[in-house]
Amino acid sequence: MKAPPFRYHAPRTLDEALSLLASLPGPRLLAGGQSLMPMLNFRLLAPEHVVDLNRVEGLSGIREAGGEIVFGAMTRQREIEFSPLVEARLPLLAEAIQWVGHRQTRNRGTLGGSLCHLDPSAEQPTVAMAMDATLAIVGPAGRRELPMRDFALDLMTPALDEGEILAEVRIRPWAPGHGWAFLEFARRHGDYAIVAVAVLLELDASARASRVSITLGGVAATPVRVPEAEARLLGSLIDAEAIADAAACCGAVDALGDPQVPAWYRQRLARTLAGRAIPAALARTAAHAAAGGTP
């Protein structure tokens, strides 16, 4: 099928893009187009106007500032995949980005586009939730910032008011030597995950967990942290019993069900994947300690 008719706009500056959003009836923003274009072609959307952000100056790039890694919202997934800075400072994101679609998808897809589309099975929203990302939003009222936990309101519903644009994503790296793991299960390589698990661990000098993040994607309307699983590991020596208990907490989440994937199956996947991801993250932490604690 072909997209319905619409008027196309290609602003060059952020101010021009904001002006278009404020003046046009029914506009839709175009970032990488990996979700919007199929939705247009299937006639799931019929906007009167499409505002293309690809030519807007200053909306892409990766840099380190103030102890955070800062991404322009239009940064391509392929740029993240091959960024030495991301690989060194945000290894969880570097690992998760490998699961995003295929090379052709990552060539065009953007970090901000994925976060705003907010598919609960997408990898980048799951990582943003796991790492407590901060999102900078600009609009008619100026600039505001939201943590990812407040940005993800509901199924494919970001906390963007009318006329607003996601401009920047900031992620503070975990301490050098932390452990990480990202696992997911999908029907085919490149498909959205049925369930994904992101785990981050830090150990103290006594090898006890001093900081823990466990996040599930695909099980609920938005990516969800599992505080019960985190609490089971926090402050403890992570042994087989602790891992099993934390995985069981992941399997007990209130999961979505549909005709293809019932809720119990998502819960079982969450438990199984968490049971694999936690020891994988722990092994990376232990490997760092065995190497003498060098970054």
HUPEWO-V935259 format. One record per run of one state. SS is the DSSP state (@ for helix, = for strand, . for the rest). FROM is the first residue (numbers start at 1). LEN is the number of residues. If there is no record, write none. Layout:
ss=[SS	SS]
from=[FROM	FROM]
len=[LEN	LEN]
This chain:
ss=[.	=	.	@	.	=	.	@	.	=	.	=	.	=	.	=	@	.	@	.	@	.	@	.	=	@	.	@	.	=	.	=	@	=	.	=	.	=	.	=	.	=	.	=	.	=	.	@	=	.	=	.	@	.	@	.]
from=[1	7	10	14	24	27	31	36	42	49	53	62	66	68	73	76	77	82	84	90	91	100	103	109	110	111	118	123	131	134	140	142	148	152	155	157	159	165	173	179	186	195	204	208	218	224	226	227	234	235	237	238	240	252	263	291]
len=[6	3	4	10	3	4	5	6	7	4	9	4	2	5	3	1	5	2	6	1	9	3	6	1	1	7	5	8	3	6	2	6	4	3	2	2	6	8	6	7	9	9	4	10	6	2	1	7	1	2	1	2	12	11	28	5]
